[in-house]
């Protein structure tokens, strides 16, 4: 675990050093849990968004996009339940004066029991070697059995307080923290306050004069912008069920426990698609979208073993099914996408609060009804982080050197091709610029002439550039160049006229989309 933490620190450092992610307002020592994307980060982020958008809107004739405003009428958030129910249970340690999410403290305690079990199993595996029977050991080991019982008892108790009638049992949550002897990581003490609820929405005011201003909220999710536009899109687009509405946009949550770099931030970006279906078909569509979304993730080539579904024990008040797609980060499996069957809660609630009739007239059955909704919601920033974490490698070379390389999927890489003149003379810089001028219309290219060629390769490896081209003396004679592959470091001579054909198919978003069909 400590080794993985070191890797994660290196990734965070790499992001800043190579222009991927900077702390916001860095010259003023930053702002907690807010980050800016640098010149390479914004390209990678845009490519992720393009991959998602085109997989939704281009590949599905019945999905269209919108871009709703961040500011919305305040009644929107009353109807959605965010004003009354969008809360985190928080607890303070009196000695360190630090605030924590009480549910996270308990979940981390459950994870500690899991880790303890896995360590016992791993020790036994080393002890018994090839003859080790893991299933039998888990059944017969006294230590494993005792830890498992404690873990299961805690998990059951946690579920009871989270699903208590009338909402979370805050007193019961504090009692678990006391009974489990959970300490503050900073002070090491168990001097806790009571648990209380804290609303996560940012408030602001609209209006020129303070006394006449109206309180509104920065949206905590992009989904409601889709729901309030359901009728607009359905009627103007003459959409027939089932159909979807996709959106990419910023959302804001006043996270008290924001951590793990860009994994949990106060200002973040979401890619959401709400799919409207006939009541009674929602669970079938839920299953289909689970499969479709998992395929989208695995299509990036990071290995199926690094993904898993995590079905929710506790469903939101509006859902009848929910699962997360989790990805193996350096700090464990973490959610990158949520898929929810939201029933007809949202449209029905907005109909009630707005007084507008929000229904669908089904021409096949001659009846009107409120559609049910399947939601797919993915965090752009978490997706970005998962890609960086999996792509980052410090590679030992045969000559004893170490190179830092990002094995980014070529279609997502910020720069697709780097072109180097071997020297700054004999017409080589001009020839290199000619190549870039020809290819820049098709994919992002970068010109580099500073330092030895090996150092230039290393810089391109560090930002994940999949291909490098070197213009040398032979180029000036026969119009061939050296084409180097990032991952294999193999080099081959190719004609300049063939470069676009070789590279474009590998680096285009289209190459990813074709594998989804």
C-alpha positions as CSV (number, residue, x, y, z in Angstrom):
1,X,0.0,0.0,0.0
2,X,2.8,2.4,0.9
3,X,4.5,1.7,-2.5
4,X,1.2,2.5,-4.2
5,X,1.0,5.8,-2.3
6,X,4.5,6.7,-3.5
7,X,3.4,6.0,-7.1
8,X,0.4,8.2,-6.7
9,X,2.6,11.0,-5.3
10,X,4.8,10.7,-8.4
11,X,1.7,10.9,-10.7
12,X,0.5,14.1,-9.0
13,X,4.0,15.6,-9.3
14,X,4.3,14.4,-12.9
15,X,0.9,16.1,-13.7
16,X,2.3,19.5,-12.6
17,X,5.8,19.1,-14.1
18,X,4.5,18.3,-17.5
19,X,1.6,20.7,-17.9
20,X,-1.3,18.4,-17.1
21,X,-2.8,19.7,-13.9
22,X,-1.9,22.7,-11.7
23,X,-3.2,23.7,-8.3
24,X,-5.7,26.6,-8.9
25,X,-4.4,30.1,-8.2
26,X,-0.9,28.5,-7.7
27,X,0.9,31.8,-7.3
28,X,-1.3,32.4,-4.2
29,X,-0.6,28.9,-2.8
30,X,-3.6,27.4,-4.4
31,X,-7.2,26.9,-3.3
32,X,-8.2,23.6,-1.6
33,X,-9.6,20.9,-3.8
34,X,-9.7,23.1,-6.9
35,X,-7.4,22.5,-9.9
36,X,-6.6,23.9,-13.3
37,X,-5.8,21.8,-16.4
38,X,-2.6,22.8,-18.2
39,X,-1.7,22.7,-21.9
40,X,-1.4,18.9,-22.1
41,X,-4.1,18.3,-19.5
42,X,-6.7,20.2,-21.4
43,X,-6.0,18.3,-24.6
44,X,-6.3,14.9,-22.9
45,X,-9.5,16.1,-21.1
46,X,-11.0,17.3,-24.4
47,X,-10.2,14.0,-26.1
48,X,-11.9,12.1,-23.2
49,X,-14.9,14.2,-23.6
50,X,-14.9,13.8,-27.4
51,X,-14.7,10.0,-27.0
52,X,-17.7,10.0,-24.7
53,X,-19.7,12.5,-26.7
54,X,-19.3,10.7,-30.0
55,X,-19.9,7.3,-28.5
56,X,-23.2,8.6,-27.3
57,X,-24.4,11.0,-30.0
58,X,-22.8,9.6,-33.1
59,X,-23.3,6.0,-32.4
60,X,-26.9,6.2,-31.2
61,X,-29.5,7.7,-33.5
62,X,-31.9,8.2,-30.6
63,X,-29.5,10.2,-28.4
64,X,-29.1,14.0,-28.7
65,X,-27.1,16.5,-26.8
66,X,-27.9,19.8,-24.9
67,X,-25.9,22.4,-23.0
68,X,-28.0,23.7,-20.0
69,X,-27.0,26.7,-17.9
70,X,-25.3,26.3,-14.6
71,X,-27.7,28.7,-12.9
72,X,-31.2,27.3,-12.6
73,X,-34.5,28.4,-10.9
74,X,-34.1,27.7,-7.2
75,X,-37.3,25.6,-7.2
76,X,-35.4,23.1,-9.4
77,X,-33.4,22.0,-6.4
78,X,-36.4,21.8,-4.1
79,X,-38.1,19.5,-6.7
80,X,-35.0,17.4,-7.1
81,X,-34.6,16.9,-3.3
82,X,-31.2,18.6,-3.1
83,X,-32.4,21.4,-0.8
84,X,-33.7,18.9,1.8
85,X,-31.6,15.8,1.3
86,X,-28.3,16.6,-0.4
87,X,-26.2,16.2,2.8
88,X,-23.1,14.6,4.2
89,X,-22.9,13.3,7.8
90,X,-19.9,15.2,9.3
91,X,-18.0,14.8,12.6
92,X,-15.3,16.9,14.1
93,X,-12.3,15.9,16.2
94,X,-12.1,18.4,19.1
95,X,-8.3,18.1,19.5
96,X,-7.2,18.4,15.9
97,X,-10.1,20.7,14.9
98,X,-10.4,18.6,11.7
99,X,-13.7,17.7,10.1
100,X,-14.4,14.3,8.6
101,X,-17.3,12.5,6.8
102,X,-18.5,10.0,9.4
103,X,-19.6,7.5,6.7
104,X,-16.1,7.6,5.2
105,X,-14.5,6.9,8.5
106,X,-16.7,3.8,8.9
107,X,-16.1,2.6,5.4
108,X,-12.4,3.0,5.9
109,X,-12.6,0.8,9.0
110,X,-14.4,-1.9,7.0
111,X,-11.6,-1.6,4.4
112,X,-9.0,-2.1,7.2
113,X,-10.7,-5.4,8.1
114,X,-10.6,-6.4,4.4
115,X,-6.9,-5.5,4.2
116,X,-6.1,-7.5,7.3
117,X,-7.8,-10.6,5.9
118,X,-5.9,-10.2,2.6
119,X,-2.6,-9.9,4.4
120,X,-3.2,-13.1,6.3
121,X,-4.1,-14.9,3.1
122,X,-1.0,-13.5,1.4
123,X,1.3,-14.6,4.2
124,X,-0.2,-18.1,4.0
125,X,0.3,-18.2,0.3
126,X,4.0,-17.5,0.7
127,X,4.3,-20.1,3.5
128,X,2.6,-22.9,1.6
129,X,3.6,-22.1,-1.9
130,X,2.1,-24.2,-4.8
131,X,0.1,-26.4,-2.4
132,X,-1.9,-23.4,-1.0
133,X,-5.7,-23.8,-1.1
134,X,-7.0,-20.3,-0.6
135,X,-10.7,-21.2,-0.3
136,X,-9.9,-23.8,2.3
137,X,-7.6,-21.5,4.2
138,X,-10.3,-18.7,4.4
139,X,-12.7,-21.3,5.9
140,X,-10.4,-22.8,8.4
141,X,-8.1,-20.0,9.6
142,X,-9.1,-18.8,13.0
143,X,-7.6,-15.3,12.5
144,X,-9.3,-14.9,9.2
145,X,-12.7,-16.1,10.6
146,X,-12.5,-13.7,13.6
147,X,-11.7,-10.7,11.4
148,X,-14.4,-11.6,8.9
149,X,-17.0,-11.8,11.6
150,X,-16.0,-8.4,12.9
151,X,-16.1,-7.0,9.4
152,X,-19.5,-8.5,8.6
153,X,-21.0,-7.3,11.9
154,X,-19.7,-3.8,11.3
155,X,-21.0,-3.8,7.7
156,X,-24.5,-5.0,8.8
157,X,-24.6,-2.3,11.6
158,X,-23.5,0.4,9.1
159,X,-26.2,-0.6,6.7
160,X,-28.8,-0.3,9.5
161,X,-27.8,3.3,10.4
162,X,-27.6,4.3,6.8
163,X,-31.0,2.9,6.0
164,X,-32.8,3.9,9.2
165,X,-36.4,5.0,8.9
166,X,-36.6,8.7,8.4
167,X,-33.0,9.0,7.2
168,X,-29.5,8.3,8.5
169,X,-29.3,7.5,12.2
170,X,-26.7,10.1,13.2
171,X,-26.4,9.0,16.8
172,X,-26.0,5.4,15.7
173,X,-23.2,6.5,13.4
174,X,-21.3,8.2,16.2
175,X,-21.8,5.1,18.4
176,X,-20.2,2.9,15.7
177,X,-17.2,5.3,15.6
178,X,-16.8,5.1,19.4
179,X,-17.3,1.3,19.6
180,X,-14.8,0.7,16.8
181,X,-12.3,3.0,18.5
182,X,-11.7,4.9,15.3
183,X,-9.2,7.7,16.0
184,X,-8.5,11.0,14.2
185,X,-5.6,10.5,11.8
186,X,-4.1,13.8,12.8
187,X,-4.5,13.9,16.6
188,X,-4.7,10.2,17.2
189,X,-7.5,10.8,19.7
190,X,-11.2,9.7,19.9
191,X,-12.5,13.0,21.2
192,X,-15.4,13.3,18.7
193,X,-18.3,15.7,18.4
194,X,-21.8,14.5,17.5
195,X,-22.5,13.7,13.8
196,X,-24.5,16.3,12.0
197,X,-25.7,16.9,8.4
198,X,-24.1,19.4,6.1
199,X,-25.7,20.5,2.8
200,X,-23.2,20.4,-0.1
201,X,-24.7,23.0,-2.4
202,X,-23.0,26.4,-3.0
203,X,-25.3,29.3,-2.6
204,X,-25.0,32.7,-4.3
205,X,-27.3,35.6,-5.0
206,X,-28.8,37.0,-8.2
207,X,-29.9,40.7,-8.3
208,X,-28.3,44.1,-8.5
209,X,-29.3,45.2,-5.0
210,X,-28.5,43.1,-2.0
211,X,-31.9,43.6,-0.3
212,X,-33.7,42.5,-3.5
213,X,-31.4,39.6,-4.4
214,X,-32.7,36.1,-4.8
215,X,-30.8,33.1,-3.4
216,X,-29.8,30.5,-6.1
217,X,-27.4,27.6,-6.2
218,X,-24.5,26.5,-8.3
219,X,-25.7,23.2,-9.7
220,X,-24.5,20.1,-7.8
221,X,-25.1,17.9,-10.8
222,X,-25.9,18.4,-14.5
223,X,-28.8,15.9,-14.6
224,X,-31.5,18.4,-13.6
225,X,-30.7,20.6,-16.6
226,X,-31.7,17.6,-18.8
227,X,-34.9,16.8,-16.9
228,X,-36.2,20.4,-17.0
229,X,-35.6,20.4,-20.8
230,X,-37.2,17.0,-21.4
231,X,-40.3,18.5,-23.0
232,X,-38.3,21.1,-25.1
233,X,-36.1,18.4,-26.6
234,X,-38.9,15.7,-27.0
235,X,-41.2,18.1,-28.9
236,X,-38.7,20.0,-31.0
237,X,-36.8,16.9,-31.9
238,X,-40.0,14.8,-32.4
239,X,-38.3,12.1,-30.2
240,X,-39.9,8.8,-29.7
241,X,-39.3,6.6,-26.7
242,X,-36.8,5.2,-25.9
243,X,-34.4,8.2,-26.4
244,X,-31.6,9.9,-24.5
245,X,-30.3,13.4,-23.8
246,X,-26.5,13.8,-23.2
247,X,-24.7,16.7,-21.6
248,X,-21.2,17.6,-20.6
249,X,-20.8,20.4,-18.0
250,X,-19.4,21.8,-14.7
251,X,-21.0,20.9,-11.4
252,X,-20.1,22.2,-7.9
253,X,-20.2,20.6,-4.4
254,X,-18.9,22.1,-1.2
255,X,-17.0,18.9,-0.3
256,X,-15.6,19.1,3.3
257,X,-13.4,16.1,2.8
258,X,-11.9,16.8,-0.6
259,X,-8.8,14.7,-1.2
260,X,-6.9,12.3,-3.5
261,X,-5.9,15.0,-6.0
262,X,-8.6,15.5,-8.7
263,X,-10.6,12.5,-7.5
264,X,-12.9,14.6,-5.3
265,X,-13.1,18.3,-6.0
266,X,-15.4,21.2,-5.3
267,X,-15.6,22.2,-9.0
268,X,-15.7,19.3,-11.4
269,X,-17.0,18.2,-14.8
270,X,-19.6,15.5,-15.5
271,X,-20.6,13.6,-18.6
272,X,-24.2,12.5,-18.1
273,X,-26.8,10.8,-20.3
274,X,-30.4,10.4,-19.2
275,X,-32.2,7.7,-21.2
276,X,-36.0,7.9,-21.2
277,X,-37.9,4.6,-21.5
278,X,-41.4,3.1,-21.2
279,X,-42.3,2.2,-17.6
280,X,-41.8,-1.5,-17.0
281,X,-38.8,-1.7,-19.4
282,X,-36.4,0.2,-17.2
283,X,-34.6,-2.8,-15.6
284,X,-33.9,-4.3,-19.0
285,X,-32.5,-1.0,-20.2
286,X,-30.5,-0.7,-17.0
287,X,-28.8,-4.0,-17.8
288,X,-28.1,-3.0,-21.4
289,X,-26.5,0.3,-20.4
290,X,-24.4,-1.5,-17.7
291,X,-23.0,-3.6,-20.5
292,X,-22.6,-0.7,-23.0
293,X,-20.8,1.5,-20.5
294,X,-18.4,-1.2,-19.3
295,X,-17.5,-2.0,-22.9
296,X,-16.7,1.7,-23.4
297,X,-14.3,1.7,-20.5
298,X,-12.6,-1.6,-21.4
299,X,-12.2,-0.4,-25.0
300,X,-9.3,1.8,-23.9
301,X,-7.2,-1.4,-23.3
302,X,-6.4,-1.1,-19.6
303,X,-7.4,-4.7,-18.9
304,X,-10.8,-6.1,-17.8
305,X,-9.3,-7.1,-14.4
306,X,-9.0,-3.4,-13.5
307,X,-12.7,-2.8,-13.7
308,X,-15.6,-4.1,-11.6
309,X,-19.3,-3.4,-10.9
310,X,-20.2,-2.4,-7.4
311,X,-24.0,-2.7,-6.8
312,X,-25.4,-0.2,-4.2
313,X,-26.5,-1.6,-0.9
314,X,-28.3,1.7,-0.1
315,X,-30.4,3.0,-3.0
316,X,-31.1,6.7,-3.4
317,X,-34.7,7.6,-2.7
318,X,-35.4,7.9,-6.4
319,X,-33.8,4.7,-7.6
320,X,-34.9,1.1,-8.0
321,X,-31.4,-0.1,-9.2
322,X,-27.9,1.4,-9.1
323,X,-24.4,0.3,-9.7
324,X,-21.0,1.9,-10.0
325,X,-18.2,1.1,-12.5
326,X,-15.1,1.0,-10.3
327,X,-11.5,1.3,-11.6
328,X,-8.4,0.1,-9.8
329,X,-6.6,3.2,-8.7
330,X,-3.3,3.2,-6.7
331,X,-5.5,3.8,-3.6
332,X,-7.9,0.9,-4.4
333,X,-11.0,0.3,-6.5
334,X,-12.9,3.6,-6.9
335,X,-16.0,4.8,-8.6
336,X,-15.5,6.4,-12.1
337,X,-19.1,6.1,-13.3
338,X,-22.6,5.6,-11.9
339,X,-25.5,3.9,-13.7
340,X,-28.9,4.4,-12.0
341,X,-32.5,3.4,-12.7
342,X,-34.1,6.7,-11.5
343,X,-37.7,5.5,-12.1
344,X,-40.0,8.5,-12.9
345,X,-39.1,10.4,-9.8
346,X,-37.4,13.4,-11.5
347,X,-40.0,14.2,-14.2
348,X,-42.9,13.6,-11.8
349,X,-41.4,15.9,-9.2
350,X,-40.7,18.7,-11.7
351,X,-44.3,18.3,-12.9
352,X,-45.6,18.7,-9.4
353,X,-43.5,21.7,-8.5
354,X,-43.8,23.5,-11.8
355,X,-47.5,22.8,-12.4
356,X,-46.6,21.7,-16.0
357,X,-47.8,18.4,-17.5
358,X,-44.6,16.4,-18.2
359,X,-45.7,13.2,-20.0
360,X,-45.2,11.3,-23.2
361,X,-48.0,10.4,-25.5
362,X,-47.4,6.9,-26.9
363,X,-48.9,6.7,-30.4
364,X,-48.7,2.9,-30.3
365,X,-50.9,2.5,-27.2
366,X,-52.7,5.8,-27.3
367,X,-51.9,6.5,-23.7
368,X,-49.9,9.2,-21.9
369,X,-47.4,8.4,-19.1
370,X,-44.4,9.7,-17.3
371,X,-41.2,8.1,-18.7
372,X,-38.8,6.2,-16.5
373,X,-35.1,7.2,-16.7
374,X,-31.8,5.3,-16.9
375,X,-28.9,7.5,-16.0
376,X,-25.2,7.1,-16.9
377,X,-23.0,9.6,-15.1
378,X,-19.3,9.8,-15.4
379,X,-16.8,12.2,-13.8
380,X,-14.5,13.7,-16.4
381,X,-11.8,14.4,-13.8
382,X,-12.0,10.9,-12.3
383,X,-11.8,9.4,-15.8
384,X,-8.7,11.6,-16.4
385,X,-7.1,10.4,-13.2
386,X,-7.8,6.8,-13.9
387,X,-6.1,7.1,-17.3
388,X,-3.1,8.9,-15.9
389,X,-2.7,6.3,-13.1
390,X,-2.8,3.4,-15.4
391,X,-0.6,4.9,-18.1
392,X,2.2,6.1,-15.8
393,X,5.3,3.9,-15.8
394,X,8.9,4.3,-14.7
395,X,10.6,1.9,-17.0
396,X,14.0,0.4,-16.4
397,X,15.9,0.2,-19.7
398,X,18.6,-2.3,-20.7
399,X,21.3,0.4,-20.4
400,X,20.4,0.9,-16.8
401,X,18.6,4.2,-17.4
402,X,15.0,4.9,-16.3
403,X,12.5,6.5,-18.6
404,X,9.2,7.9,-17.4
405,X,6.5,7.1,-20.0
406,X,2.7,7.7,-20.2
407,X,1.2,4.8,-22.1
408,X,-1.8,6.8,-23.0
409,X,-4.3,5.4,-25.5
410,X,-3.1,7.0,-28.8
411,X,-6.5,8.5,-29.6
412,X,-6.5,10.3,-26.2
413,X,-2.9,11.5,-26.2
414,X,-2.5,15.3,-26.1
415,X,0.1,15.3,-28.8
416,X,-0.1,12.6,-31.5
417,X,3.2,13.3,-33.4
418,X,6.4,15.1,-32.5
419,X,8.7,16.1,-35.4
420,X,12.5,16.6,-34.7
421,X,15.2,17.9,-37.0
422,X,18.4,16.0,-36.2
423,X,20.3,19.3,-36.3
424,X,19.4,23.0,-36.7
425,X,21.1,23.2,-40.2
426,X,21.2,21.8,-43.7
427,X,17.5,22.5,-44.3
428,X,16.3,20.0,-41.7
429,X,14.3,22.5,-39.5
430,X,12.5,23.7,-42.6
431,X,11.8,20.1,-43.7
432,X,10.4,19.2,-40.3
433,X,8.2,22.3,-40.4
434,X,6.9,21.3,-43.8
435,X,5.8,17.9,-42.4
436,X,4.0,19.6,-39.5
437,X,2.3,22.1,-41.8
438,X,0.9,19.2,-43.8
439,X,-0.2,17.0,-40.9
440,X,-1.5,19.6,-38.3
441,X,-4.9,19.6,-40.0
442,X,-5.4,16.0,-39.2
443,X,-4.0,15.6,-35.6
444,X,-2.1,17.6,-33.0
445,X,1.7,17.9,-33.9
446,X,4.6,19.4,-32.0
447,X,7.9,20.7,-33.3
448,X,11.1,20.2,-31.1
449,X,14.7,21.1,-31.9
450,X,16.2,21.8,-28.4
451,X,18.6,19.3,-26.8
452,X,20.0,15.9,-28.0
453,X,17.5,13.7,-29.8
454,X,17.4,11.2,-26.8
455,X,16.3,14.0,-24.4
456,X,13.6,15.0,-26.9
457,X,12.3,11.4,-27.0
458,X,12.1,11.4,-23.2
459,X,10.1,14.6,-23.1
460,X,7.6,13.2,-25.6
461,X,7.5,9.9,-23.7
462,X,6.6,11.8,-20.5
463,X,3.6,13.5,-22.1
464,X,2.4,10.3,-23.8
465,X,3.1,11.2,-27.4
466,X,2.7,8.0,-29.4
467,X,4.9,8.8,-32.4
468,X,8.1,10.8,-33.0
469,X,9.6,11.5,-36.4
470,X,13.2,12.5,-37.0
471,X,14.4,14.4,-40.0
472,X,18.0,13.6,-40.8
473,X,20.5,13.7,-43.7
474,X,18.9,10.8,-45.5
475,X,15.6,12.7,-45.4
476,X,17.1,15.4,-47.5
477,X,18.0,12.9,-50.1
478,X,15.0,10.5,-50.4
479,X,12.1,12.0,-48.4
480,X,12.1,9.3,-45.8
481,X,12.1,9.8,-42.0
482,X,12.7,7.8,-38.9
483,X,9.3,6.9,-37.2
484,X,9.6,5.9,-33.5
485,X,7.0,4.1,-31.5
486,X,6.5,5.3,-27.9
487,X,5.8,2.0,-26.3
488,X,8.2,-0.3,-28.1
489,X,10.8,2.4,-28.9
490,X,11.3,0.7,-32.2
491,X,12.3,2.9,-35.2
492,X,11.7,2.4,-38.9
493,X,12.2,4.3,-42.1
494,X,9.0,5.5,-43.8
495,X,8.2,7.8,-46.6
496,X,6.9,11.3,-45.6
497,X,4.0,10.8,-48.0
498,X,3.0,7.7,-45.9
499,X,3.0,9.3,-42.5
500,X,-0.6,10.5,-42.4
501,X,-1.9,7.1,-43.5
502,X,0.2,5.2,-40.9
503,X,-0.6,7.5,-37.9
504,X,-4.1,8.9,-38.5
505,X,-5.9,5.6,-38.1
506,X,-4.1,4.9,-34.8
507,X,-4.7,8.3,-33.2
508,X,-8.2,9.2,-34.3
509,X,-11.2,9.0,-32.0
510,X,-12.8,7.0,-34.9
511,X,-10.4,4.2,-34.3
512,X,-11.8,3.8,-30.8
513,X,-15.4,4.2,-31.8
514,X,-15.2,1.5,-34.5
515,X,-14.3,-1.1,-31.8
516,X,-17.5,-0.3,-29.9
517,X,-19.7,-1.4,-32.8
